[in-house]
Amino acid sequence: MHTQLTALDVKHLLVSASNPAKVEHSLRFFKTGPGEYGEGDTFRGIRVPVKRQIATTTKDIPKTNAKHI
């Protein structure tokens, strides 16, 4: 039996892949301070290869669940 992933499952994957050290770098690199072009942006510090791996493993999530991620 195949268990279907939920939005909460994907959120847990993203949280577990988060890297606080990368978040700090991204906040500076993308100029997220007050009045800067990236003001208000948020980051999880997940590198692209890890994002691709998560995307591959969660590609079959129903659109109704995906919009809640």
Residue pairs with C-beta under 8 A, 6 or more apart in sequence:
4 60
4 61
4 62
5 58
5 60
5 61
5 65
6 61
6 65
7 61
7 65
7 66
7 67
7 68
7 69
9 58
10 54
10 58
10 61
10 65
10 66
10 69
11 69
13 54
13 57
13 58
14 44
14 46
14 54
14 69
15 44
17 44
17 46
17 50
17 51
17 54
18 44
18 45
18 46
19 44
19 45
19 46
19 47
20 45
21 45
22 43
22 45
22 46
22 47
23 43
23 44
23 45
24 45
25 45
26 43
26 45
27 43
30 37
30 38
30 41
30 43
31 37
31 38
31 39
32 38
32 39
32 40
32 41
33 39
46 54
